[in-house]
Amino acid sequence: MARVCQVTGKRPITGNKVSHSNIKTKRRFLPNLQTKRFFLAEEDKWVTLKLSSDAIRTINKNGLYSVVKELRASGVSI
């Protein structure tokens, strides 16, 4: 799978690694992705999502069911 968060859409970005002598070479900044299982009580089933740590905080704040409803409304199959 790609390194993309299913909720926030965060993906790798590019930048420069800068050495002590100020030589710049290209590098990638990867998102902090975690594979996490949640129990969706409304549907009585487990859901596995690939999330960034920011998305896990969003689920804790808004609730899993509301986040899943938004994902399904945008066309993601869960």
PDB file of N, CA, C and O in Angstrom:
ATOM      1  N   MET A   1       0.824  -1.190   0.000  1.00  0.00           N
ATOM      2  CA  MET A   1       0.000   0.000   0.000  1.00  0.00           C
ATOM      3  C   MET A   1       0.867   1.252   0.000  1.00  0.00           C
ATOM      4  O   MET A   1       2.033   1.227   0.394  1.00  0.00           O
ATOM      5  N   ALA A   2       0.275   2.325  -0.445  1.00  0.00           N
ATOM      6  CA  ALA A   2       1.000   3.584  -0.486  1.00  0.00           C
ATOM      7  C   ALA A   2       1.104   4.175   0.913  1.00  0.00           C
ATOM      8  O   ALA A   2       0.337   3.817   1.807  1.00  0.00           O
ATOM      9  N   ARG A   3       2.041   5.066   1.091  1.00  0.00           N
ATOM     10  CA  ARG A   3       2.212   5.739   2.384  1.00  0.00           C
ATOM     11  C   ARG A   3       1.307   6.963   2.440  1.00  0.00           C
ATOM     12  O   ARG A   3       1.771   8.102   2.395  1.00  0.00           O
ATOM     13  N   VAL A   4      -0.006   6.701   2.540  1.00  0.00           N
ATOM     14  CA  VAL A   4      -0.998   7.766   2.564  1.00  0.00           C
ATOM     15  C   VAL A   4      -1.980   7.488   3.687  1.00  0.00           C
ATOM     16  O   VAL A   4      -2.453   6.361   3.839  1.00  0.00           O
ATOM     17  N   CYS A   5      -2.288   8.507   4.474  1.00  0.00           N
ATOM     18  CA  CYS A   5      -3.269   8.378   5.547  1.00  0.00           C
ATOM     19  C   CYS A   5      -4.663   8.330   4.929  1.00  0.00           C
ATOM     20  O   CYS A   5      -4.981   9.122   4.042  1.00  0.00           O
ATOM     21  N   GLN A   6      -5.498   7.396   5.401  1.00  0.00           N
ATOM     22  CA  GLN A   6      -6.838   7.235   4.841  1.00  0.00           C
ATOM     23  C   GLN A   6      -7.782   8.341   5.279  1.00  0.00           C
ATOM     24  O   GLN A   6      -8.766   8.606   4.588  1.00  0.00           O
ATOM     25  N   VAL A   7      -7.519   8.995   6.400  1.00  0.00           N
ATOM     26  CA  VAL A   7      -8.430  10.025   6.901  1.00  0.00           C
ATOM     27  C   VAL A   7      -7.979  11.410   6.455  1.00  0.00           C
ATOM     28  O   VAL A   7      -8.764  12.152   5.865  1.00  0.00           O
ATOM     29  N   THR A   8      -6.735  11.768   6.725  1.00  0.00           N
ATOM     30  CA  THR A   8      -6.277  13.131   6.440  1.00  0.00           C
ATOM     31  C   THR A   8      -5.674  13.278   5.045  1.00  0.00           C
ATOM     32  O   THR A   8      -5.571  14.393   4.534  1.00  0.00           O
ATOM     33  N   GLY A   9      -5.273  12.169   4.421  1.00  0.00           N
ATOM     34  CA  GLY A   9      -4.665  12.242   3.094  1.00  0.00           C
ATOM     35  C   GLY A   9      -3.210  12.663   3.117  1.00  0.00           C
ATOM     36  O   GLY A   9      -2.650  12.994   2.071  1.00  0.00           O
ATOM     37  N   LYS A  10      -2.579  12.659   4.293  1.00  0.00           N
ATOM     38  CA  LYS A  10      -1.166  13.033   4.366  1.00  0.00           C
ATOM     39  C   LYS A  10      -0.327  12.023   3.603  1.00  0.00           C
ATOM     40  O   LYS A  10      -0.573  10.819   3.677  1.00  0.00           O
ATOM     41  N   ARG A  11       0.666  12.514   2.867  1.00  0.00           N
ATOM     42  CA  ARG A  11       1.551  11.682   2.065  1.00  0.00           C
ATOM     43  C   ARG A  11       2.969  12.198   2.167  1.00  0.00           C
ATOM     44  O   ARG A  11       3.174  13.294   2.687  1.00  0.00           O
ATOM     45  N   PRO A  12       3.959  11.453   1.693  1.00  0.00           N
ATOM     46  CA  PRO A  12       5.349  11.938   1.789  1.00  0.00           C
ATOM     47  C   PRO A  12       5.550  13.242   1.025  1.00  0.00           C
ATOM     48  O   PRO A  12       4.954  13.463  -0.029  1.00  0.00           O
ATOM     49  N   ILE A  13       6.402  14.098   1.582  1.00  0.00           N
ATOM     50  CA  ILE A  13       6.784  15.328   0.906  1.00  0.00           C
ATOM     51  C   ILE A  13       8.292  15.322   0.739  1.00  0.00           C
ATOM     52  O   ILE A  13       8.995  14.561   1.403  1.00  0.00           O
ATOM     53  N   THR A  14       8.789  16.177  -0.152  1.00  0.00           N
ATOM     54  CA  THR A  14      10.227  16.222  -0.398  1.00  0.00           C
ATOM     55  C   THR A  14      10.802  17.516   0.142  1.00  0.00           C
ATOM     56  O   THR A  14      10.108  18.519   0.308  1.00  0.00           O
ATOM     57  N   GLY A  15      12.097  17.454   0.411  1.00  0.00           N
ATOM     58  CA  GLY A  15      12.818  18.625   0.899  1.00  0.00           C
ATOM     59  C   GLY A  15      14.296  18.390   0.726  1.00  0.00           C
ATOM     60  O   GLY A  15      14.711  17.519  -0.039  1.00  0.00           O
ATOM     61  N   ASN A  16      15.080  19.153   1.426  1.00  0.00           N
ATOM     62  CA  ASN A  16      16.526  19.040   1.326  1.00  0.00           C
ATOM     63  C   ASN A  16      17.128  18.583   2.641  1.00  0.00           C
ATOM     64  O   ASN A  16      16.720  19.020   3.717  1.00  0.00           O
ATOM     65  N   LYS A  17      18.107  17.694   2.533  1.00  0.00           N
ATOM     66  CA  LYS A  17      18.969  17.401   3.667  1.00  0.00           C
ATOM     67  C   LYS A  17      20.113  18.389   3.560  1.00  0.00           C
ATOM     68  O   LYS A  17      20.763  18.476   2.519  1.00  0.00           O
ATOM     69  N   VAL A  18      20.364  19.133   4.625  1.00  0.00           N
ATOM     70  CA  VAL A  18      21.394  20.172   4.591  1.00  0.00           C
ATOM     71  C   VAL A  18      22.523  19.744   5.520  1.00  0.00           C
ATOM     72  O   VAL A  18      22.317  19.555   6.719  1.00  0.00           O
ATOM     73  N   SER A  19      23.716  19.594   4.952  1.00  0.00           N
ATOM     74  CA  SER A  19      24.871  19.175   5.732  1.00  0.00           C
ATOM     75  C   SER A  19      25.463  20.367   6.488  1.00  0.00           C
ATOM     76  O   SER A  19      25.027  21.508   6.333  1.00  0.00           O
ATOM     77  N   HIS A  20      26.448  20.068   7.291  1.00  0.00           N
ATOM     78  CA  HIS A  20      27.128  21.118   8.051  1.00  0.00           C
ATOM     79  C   HIS A  20      27.771  22.139   7.113  1.00  0.00           C
ATOM     80  O   HIS A  20      27.839  23.327   7.428  1.00  0.00           O
ATOM     81  N   SER A  21      28.247  21.660   5.947  1.00  0.00           N
ATOM     82  CA  SER A  21      28.877  22.567   4.984  1.00  0.00           C
ATOM     83  C   SER A  21      27.855  23.190   4.033  1.00  0.00           C
ATOM     84  O   SER A  21      28.227  23.800   3.031  1.00  0.00           O
ATOM     85  N   ASN A  22      26.568  23.036   4.349  1.00  0.00           N
ATOM     86  CA  ASN A  22      25.461  23.642   3.605  1.00  0.00           C
ATOM     87  C   ASN A  22      25.264  23.035   2.211  1.00  0.00           C
ATOM     88  O   ASN A  22      24.719  23.692   1.324  1.00  0.00           O
ATOM     89  N   ILE A  23      25.704  21.792   2.014  1.00  0.00           N
ATOM     90  CA  ILE A  23      25.426  21.080   0.765  1.00  0.00           C
ATOM     91  C   ILE A  23      24.035  20.493   0.875  1.00  0.00           C
ATOM     92  O   ILE A  23      23.706  19.856   1.876  1.00  0.00           O
ATOM     93  N   LYS A  24      23.207  20.702  -0.150  1.00  0.00           N
ATOM     94  CA  LYS A  24      21.824  20.255  -0.114  1.00  0.00           C
ATOM     95  C   LYS A  24      21.624  19.049  -1.025  1.00  0.00           C
ATOM     96  O   LYS A  24      22.008  19.076  -2.194  1.00  0.00           O
ATOM     97  N   THR A  25      21.026  18.000  -0.489  1.00  0.00           N
ATOM     98  CA  THR A  25      20.647  16.826  -1.275  1.00  0.00           C
ATOM     99  C   THR A  25      19.188  16.527  -0.977  1.00  0.00           C
ATOM    100  O   THR A  25      18.695  16.798   0.118  1.00  0.00           O
ATOM    101  N   LYS A  26      18.500  15.960  -1.975  1.00  0.00           N
ATOM    102  CA  LYS A  26      17.075  15.685  -1.838  1.00  0.00           C
ATOM    103  C   LYS A  26      16.821  14.565  -0.842  1.00  0.00           C
ATOM    104  O   LYS A  26      17.598  13.615  -0.741  1.00  0.00           O
ATOM    105  N   ARG A  27      15.715  14.693  -0.104  1.00  0.00           N
ATOM    106  CA  ARG A  27      15.287  13.645   0.814  1.00  0.00           C
ATOM    107  C   ARG A  27      13.763  13.650   0.891  1.00  0.00           C
ATOM    108  O   ARG A  27      13.109  14.551   0.367  1.00  0.00           O
ATOM    109  N   ARG A  28      13.208  12.635   1.550  1.00  0.00           N
ATOM    110  CA  ARG A  28      11.752  12.535   1.710  1.00  0.00           C
ATOM    111  C   ARG A  28      11.394  12.615   3.186  1.00  0.00           C
ATOM    112  O   ARG A  28      12.078  12.050   4.039  1.00  0.00           O
ATOM    113  N   PHE A  29      10.315  13.322   3.469  1.00  0.00           N
ATOM    114  CA  PHE A  29       9.750  13.360   4.806  1.00  0.00           C
ATOM    115  C   PHE A  29       8.508  12.476   4.792  1.00  0.00           C
ATOM    116  O   PHE A  29       7.537  12.782   4.100  1.00  0.00           O
ATOM    117  N   LEU A  30       8.533  11.367   5.562  1.00  0.00           N
ATOM    118  CA  LEU A  30       7.433  10.416   5.565  1.00  0.00           C
ATOM    119  C   LEU A  30       6.462  10.740   6.700  1.00  0.00           C
ATOM    120  O   LEU A  30       6.883  11.158   7.778  1.00  0.00           O
ATOM    121  N   PRO A  31       5.159  10.546   6.459  1.00  0.00           N
ATOM    122  CA  PRO A  31       4.195  10.776   7.536  1.00  0.00           C
ATOM    123  C   PRO A  31       4.281   9.678   8.586  1.00  0.00           C
ATOM    124  O   PRO A  31       4.718   8.563   8.301  1.00  0.00           O
ATOM    125  N   ASN A  32       3.866  10.002   9.788  1.00  0.00           N
ATOM    126  CA  ASN A  32       3.887   9.049  10.898  1.00  0.00           C
ATOM    127  C   ASN A  32       2.644   8.161  10.802  1.00  0.00           C
ATOM    128  O   ASN A  32       1.629   8.442  11.440  1.00  0.00           O
ATOM    129  N   LEU A  33       2.721   7.083  10.002  1.00  0.00           N
ATOM    130  CA  LEU A  33       1.571   6.222   9.763  1.00  0.00           C
ATOM    131  C   LEU A  33       1.564   5.026  10.699  1.00  0.00           C
ATOM    132  O   LEU A  33       2.606   4.446  11.004  1.00  0.00           O
ATOM    133  N   GLN A  34       0.377   4.674  11.144  1.00  0.00           N
ATOM    134  CA  GLN A  34       0.158   3.520  12.003  1.00  0.00           C
ATOM    135  C   GLN A  34      -0.995   2.710  11.417  1.00  0.00           C
ATOM    136  O   GLN A  34      -1.971   3.281  10.932  1.00  0.00           O
ATOM    137  N   THR A  35      -0.886   1.388  11.459  1.00  0.00           N
ATOM    138  CA  THR A  35      -2.012   0.532  11.092  1.00  0.00           C
ATOM    139  C   THR A  35      -2.751   0.215  12.385  1.00  0.00           C
ATOM    140  O   THR A  35      -2.175  -0.345  13.317  1.00  0.00           O
ATOM    141  N   LYS A  36      -4.033   0.577  12.435  1.00  0.00           N
ATOM    142  CA  LYS A  36      -4.784   0.472  13.690  1.00  0.00           C
ATOM    143  C   LYS A  36      -6.141  -0.157  13.434  1.00  0.00           C
ATOM    144  O   LYS A  36      -6.810   0.152  12.448  1.00  0.00           O
ATOM    145  N   ARG A  37      -6.541  -1.053  14.345  1.00  0.00           N
ATOM    146  CA  ARG A  37      -7.857  -1.679  14.284  1.00  0.00           C
ATOM    147  C   ARG A  37      -8.782  -0.993  15.276  1.00  0.00           C
ATOM    148  O   ARG A  37      -8.413  -0.748  16.424  1.00  0.00           O
ATOM    149  N   PHE A  38      -9.998  -0.683  14.813  1.00  0.00           N
ATOM    150  CA  PHE A  38     -11.018  -0.090  15.661  1.00  0.00           C
ATOM    151  C   PHE A  38     -12.255  -0.970  15.604  1.00  0.00           C
ATOM    152  O   PHE A  38     -12.537  -1.588  14.578  1.00  0.00           O
ATOM    153  N   PHE A  39     -12.997  -1.026  16.716  1.00  0.00           N
ATOM    154  CA  PHE A  39     -14.268  -1.745  16.723  1.00  0.00           C
ATOM    155  C   PHE A  39     -15.377  -0.750  16.465  1.00  0.00           C
ATOM    156  O   PHE A  39     -15.585   0.173  17.253  1.00  0.00           O
ATOM    157  N   LEU A  40     -16.093  -0.930  15.362  1.00  0.00           N
ATOM    158  CA  LEU A  40     -17.200  -0.064  14.978  1.00  0.00           C
ATOM    159  C   LEU A  40     -18.467  -0.646  15.590  1.00  0.00           C
ATOM    160  O   LEU A  40     -19.056  -1.570  15.030  1.00  0.00           O
ATOM    161  N   ALA A  41     -18.892  -0.116  16.730  1.00  0.00           N
ATOM    162  CA  ALA A  41     -19.991  -0.691  17.512  1.00  0.00           C
ATOM    163  C   ALA A  41     -21.324  -0.600  16.782  1.00  0.00           C
ATOM    164  O   ALA A  41     -22.168  -1.482  16.937  1.00  0.00           O
ATOM    165  N   GLU A  42     -21.531   0.448  15.987  1.00  0.00           N
ATOM    166  CA  GLU A  42     -22.803   0.618  15.277  1.00  0.00           C
ATOM    167  C   GLU A  42     -23.041  -0.492  14.262  1.00  0.00           C
ATOM    168  O   GLU A  42     -24.186  -0.860  14.002  1.00  0.00           O
ATOM    169  N   GLU A  43     -21.961  -1.032  13.682  1.00  0.00           N
ATOM    170  CA  GLU A  43     -22.081  -2.103  12.691  1.00  0.00           C
ATOM    171  C   GLU A  43     -21.595  -3.440  13.227  1.00  0.00           C
ATOM    172  O   GLU A  43     -21.645  -4.444  12.516  1.00  0.00           O
ATOM    173  N   ASP A  44     -21.126  -3.469  14.468  1.00  0.00           N
ATOM    174  CA  ASP A  44     -20.666  -4.672  15.150  1.00  0.00           C
ATOM    175  C   ASP A  44     -19.573  -5.396  14.357  1.00  0.00           C
ATOM    176  O   ASP A  44     -19.646  -6.604  14.131  1.00  0.00           O
ATOM    177  N   LYS A  45     -18.548  -4.620  13.936  1.00  0.00           N
ATOM    178  CA  LYS A  45     -17.432  -5.222  13.209  1.00  0.00           C
ATOM    179  C   LYS A  45     -16.156  -4.429  13.455  1.00  0.00           C
ATOM    180  O   LYS A  45     -16.188  -3.276  13.884  1.00  0.00           O
ATOM    181  N   TRP A  46     -15.018  -5.090  13.167  1.00  0.00           N
ATOM    182  CA  TRP A  46     -13.704  -4.466  13.283  1.00  0.00           C
ATOM    183  C   TRP A  46     -13.343  -3.791  11.970  1.00  0.00           C
ATOM    184  O   TRP A  46     -13.646  -4.309  10.894  1.00  0.00           O
ATOM    185  N   VAL A  47     -12.697  -2.636  12.060  1.00  0.00           N
ATOM    186  CA  VAL A  47     -12.260  -1.877  10.898  1.00  0.00           C
ATOM    187  C   VAL A  47     -10.768  -1.620  11.049  1.00  0.00           C
ATOM    188  O   VAL A  47     -10.328  -1.131  12.090  1.00  0.00           O
ATOM    189  N   THR A  48      -9.977  -1.947  10.018  1.00  0.00           N
ATOM    190  CA  THR A  48      -8.541  -1.688  10.018  1.00  0.00           C
ATOM    191  C   THR A  48      -8.267  -0.476   9.137  1.00  0.00           C
ATOM    192  O   THR A  48      -8.665  -0.443   7.972  1.00  0.00           O
ATOM    193  N   LEU A  49      -7.590   0.512   9.696  1.00  0.00           N
ATOM    194  CA  LEU A  49      -7.290   1.739   8.967  1.00  0.00           C
ATOM    195  C   LEU A  49      -5.802   2.035   9.046  1.00  0.00           C
ATOM    196  O   LEU A  49      -5.142   1.702  10.031  1.00  0.00           O
ATOM    197  N   LYS A  50      -5.283   2.662   8.000  1.00  0.00           N
ATOM    198  CA  LYS A  50      -3.895   3.129   7.971  1.00  0.00           C
ATOM    199  C   LYS A  50      -3.938   4.627   8.215  1.00  0.00           C
ATOM    200  O   LYS A  50      -4.348   5.393   7.343  1.00  0.00           O
ATOM    201  N   LEU A  51      -3.510   5.049   9.410  1.00  0.00           N
ATOM    202  CA  LEU A  51      -3.731   6.414   9.869  1.00  0.00           C
ATOM    203  C   LEU A  51      -2.438   7.100  10.280  1.00  0.00           C
ATOM    204  O   LEU A  51      -1.476   6.456  10.700  1.00  0.00           O
ATOM    205  N   SER A  52      -2.438   8.414  10.149  1.00  0.00           N
ATOM    206  CA  SER A  52      -1.368   9.201  10.747  1.00  0.00           C
ATOM    207  C   SER A  52      -1.727   9.428  12.211  1.00  0.00           C
ATOM    208  O   SER A  52      -2.878   9.243  12.608  1.00  0.00           O
ATOM    209  N   SER A  53      -0.757   9.823  13.002  1.00  0.00           N
ATOM    210  CA  SER A  53      -1.027  10.070  14.419  1.00  0.00           C
ATOM    211  C   SER A  53      -2.013  11.227  14.583  1.00  0.00           C
ATOM    212  O   SER A  53      -2.773  11.257  15.552  1.00  0.00           O
ATOM    213  N   ASP A  54      -2.008  12.165  13.658  1.00  0.00           N
ATOM    214  CA  ASP A  54      -2.964  13.272  13.670  1.00  0.00           C
ATOM    215  C   ASP A  54      -4.385  12.758  13.462  1.00  0.00           C
ATOM    216  O   ASP A  54      -5.320  13.257  14.088  1.00  0.00           O
ATOM    217  N   ALA A  55      -4.556  11.765  12.588  1.00  0.00           N
ATOM    218  CA  ALA A  55      -5.878  11.196  12.335  1.00  0.00           C
ATOM    219  C   ALA A  55      -6.385  10.407  13.536  1.00  0.00           C
ATOM    220  O   ALA A  55      -7.587  10.392  13.801  1.00  0.00           O
ATOM    221  N   ILE A  56      -5.488   9.754  14.262  1.00  0.00           N
ATOM    222  CA  ILE A  56      -5.889   9.030  15.471  1.00  0.00           C
ATOM    223  C   ILE A  56      -6.432  10.013  16.502  1.00  0.00           C
ATOM    224  O   ILE A  56      -7.409   9.715  17.189  1.00  0.00           O
ATOM    225  N   ARG A  57      -5.808  11.177  16.614  1.00  0.00           N
ATOM    226  CA  ARG A  57      -6.312  12.213  17.524  1.00  0.00           C
ATOM    227  C   ARG A  57      -7.677  12.725  17.059  1.00  0.00           C
ATOM    228  O   ARG A  57      -8.543  13.004  17.888  1.00  0.00           O
ATOM    229  N   THR A  58      -7.879  12.850  15.747  1.00  0.00           N
ATOM    230  CA  THR A  58      -9.164  13.284  15.202  1.00  0.00           C
ATOM    231  C   THR A  58     -10.258  12.279  15.543  1.00  0.00           C
ATOM    232  O   THR A  58     -11.371  12.667  15.900  1.00  0.00           O
ATOM    233  N   ILE A  59      -9.942  10.980  15.432  1.00  0.00           N
ATOM    234  CA  ILE A  59     -10.920   9.946  15.768  1.00  0.00           C
ATOM    235  C   ILE A  59     -11.237   9.988  17.255  1.00  0.00           C
ATOM    236  O   ILE A  59     -12.396   9.821  17.636  1.00  0.00           O
ATOM    237  N   ASN A  60     -10.243  10.207  18.101  1.00  0.00           N
ATOM    238  CA  ASN A  60     -10.495  10.316  19.537  1.00  0.00           C
ATOM    239  C   ASN A  60     -11.391  11.509  19.857  1.00  0.00           C
ATOM    240  O   ASN A  60     -12.207  11.444  20.777  1.00  0.00           O
ATOM    241  N   LYS A  61     -11.244  12.590  19.109  1.00  0.00           N
ATOM    242  CA  LYS A  61     -12.013  13.804  19.370  1.00  0.00           C
ATOM    243  C   LYS A  61     -13.440  13.701  18.834  1.00  0.00           C
ATOM    244  O   LYS A  61     -14.394  13.981  19.560  1.00  0.00           O
ATOM    245  N   ASN A  62     -13.595  13.300  17.559  1.00  0.00           N
ATOM    246  CA  ASN A  62     -14.896  13.329  16.899  1.00  0.00           C
ATOM    247  C   ASN A  62     -15.661  12.023  16.981  1.00  0.00           C
ATOM    248  O   ASN A  62     -16.876  12.008  16.783  1.00  0.00           O
ATOM    249  N   GLY A  63     -14.978  10.932  17.268  1.00  0.00           N
ATOM    250  CA  GLY A  63     -15.636   9.630  17.299  1.00  0.00           C
ATOM    251  C   GLY A  63     -15.405   8.884  16.004  1.00  0.00           C
ATOM    252  O   GLY A  63     -15.317   9.482  14.932  1.00  0.00           O
ATOM    253  N   LEU A  64     -15.308   7.561  16.116  1.00  0.00           N
ATOM    254  CA  LEU A  64     -15.009   6.729  14.958  1.00  0.00           C
ATOM    255  C   LEU A  64     -16.142   6.734  13.946  1.00  0.00           C
ATOM    256  O   LEU A  64     -15.896   6.811  12.742  1.00  0.00           O
ATOM    257  N   TYR A  65     -17.368   6.656  14.412  1.00  0.00           N
ATOM    258  CA  TYR A  65     -18.495   6.530  13.477  1.00  0.00           C
ATOM    259  C   TYR A  65     -18.655   7.770  12.605  1.00  0.00           C
ATOM    260  O   TYR A  65     -18.964   7.650  11.420  1.00  0.00           O
ATOM    261  N   SER A  66     -18.452   8.958  13.168  1.00  0.00           N
ATOM    262  CA  SER A  66     -18.576  10.182  12.369  1.00  0.00           C
ATOM    263  C   SER A  66     -17.467  10.270  11.323  1.00  0.00           C
ATOM    264  O   SER A  66     -17.702  10.743  10.211  1.00  0.00           O
ATOM    265  N   VAL A  67     -16.252   9.816  11.674  1.00  0.00           N
ATOM    266  CA  VAL A  67     -15.140   9.838  10.719  1.00  0.00           C
ATOM    267  C   VAL A  67     -15.400   8.840   9.587  1.00  0.00           C
ATOM    268  O   VAL A  67     -15.142   9.139   8.421  1.00  0.00           O
ATOM    269  N   VAL A  68     -15.913   7.649   9.936  1.00  0.00           N
ATOM    270  CA  VAL A  68     -16.213   6.637   8.920  1.00  0.00           C
ATOM    271  C   VAL A  68     -17.332   7.122   7.995  1.00  0.00           C
ATOM    272  O   VAL A  68     -17.289   6.868   6.791  1.00  0.00           O
ATOM    273  N   LYS A  69     -18.329   7.816   8.542  1.00  0.00           N
ATOM    274  CA  LYS A  69     -19.400   8.355   7.702  1.00  0.00           C
ATOM    275  C   LYS A  69     -18.855   9.358   6.698  1.00  0.00           C
ATOM    276  O   LYS A  69     -19.251   9.344   5.533  1.00  0.00           O
ATOM    277  N   GLU A  70     -17.941  10.236   7.140  1.00  0.00           N
ATOM    278  CA  GLU A  70     -17.336  11.218   6.221  1.00  0.00           C
ATOM    279  C   GLU A  70     -16.521  10.529   5.140  1.00  0.00           C
ATOM    280  O   GLU A  70     -16.553  10.942   3.981  1.00  0.00           O
ATOM    281  N   LEU A  71     -15.782   9.470   5.513  1.00  0.00           N
ATOM    282  CA  LEU A  71     -14.985   8.738   4.518  1.00  0.00           C
ATOM    283  C   LEU A  71     -15.877   8.084   3.482  1.00  0.00           C
ATOM    284  O   LEU A  71     -15.593   8.150   2.286  1.00  0.00           O
ATOM    285  N   ARG A  72     -16.954   7.454   3.928  1.00  0.00           N
ATOM    286  CA  ARG A  72     -17.871   6.805   2.987  1.00  0.00           C
ATOM    287  C   ARG A  72     -18.565   7.829   2.091  1.00  0.00           C
ATOM    288  O   ARG A  72     -18.830   7.546   0.923  1.00  0.00           O
ATOM    289  N   ALA A  73     -18.858   9.002   2.619  1.00  0.00           N
ATOM    290  CA  ALA A  73     -19.479  10.051   1.807  1.00  0.00           C
ATOM    291  C   ALA A  73     -18.522  10.528   0.712  1.00  0.00           C
ATOM    292  O   ALA A  73     -18.960  10.932  -0.365  1.00  0.00           O
ATOM    293  N   SER A  74     -17.224  10.482   0.987  1.00  0.00           N
ATOM    294  CA  SER A  74     -16.250  10.909  -0.025  1.00  0.00           C
ATOM    295  C   SER A  74     -15.880   9.797  -0.996  1.00  0.00           C
ATOM    296  O   SER A  74     -15.112  10.027  -1.929  1.00  0.00           O
ATOM    297  N   GLY A  75     -16.416   8.588  -0.791  1.00  0.00           N
ATOM    298  CA  GLY A  75     -16.225   7.514  -1.766  1.00  0.00           C
ATOM    299  C   GLY A  75     -15.255   6.427  -1.366  1.00  0.00           C
ATOM    300  O   GLY A  75     -14.973   5.542  -2.173  1.00  0.00           O
ATOM    301  N   VAL A  76     -14.731   6.458  -0.149  1.00  0.00           N
ATOM    302  CA  VAL A  76     -13.799   5.426   0.303  1.00  0.00           C
ATOM    303  C   VAL A  76     -14.604   4.243   0.829  1.00  0.00           C
ATOM    304  O   VAL A  76     -15.533   4.427   1.616  1.00  0.00           O
ATOM    305  N   SER A  77     -14.254   3.027   0.399  1.00  0.00           N
ATOM    306  CA  SER A  77     -14.976   1.849   0.880  1.00  0.00           C
ATOM    307  C   SER A  77     -14.334   1.329   2.161  1.00  0.00           C
ATOM    308  O   SER A  77     -13.148   0.999   2.194  1.00  0.00           O
ATOM    309  N   ILE A  78     -15.148   1.264   3.215  1.00  0.00           N
ATOM    310  CA  ILE A  78     -14.674   0.775   4.513  1.00  0.00           C
ATOM    311  C   ILE A  78     -15.674  -0.244   5.016  1.00  0.00           C
ATOM    312  O   ILE A  78     -15.495  -0.803   6.098  1.00  0.00           O
TER     313      ILE A  78
END
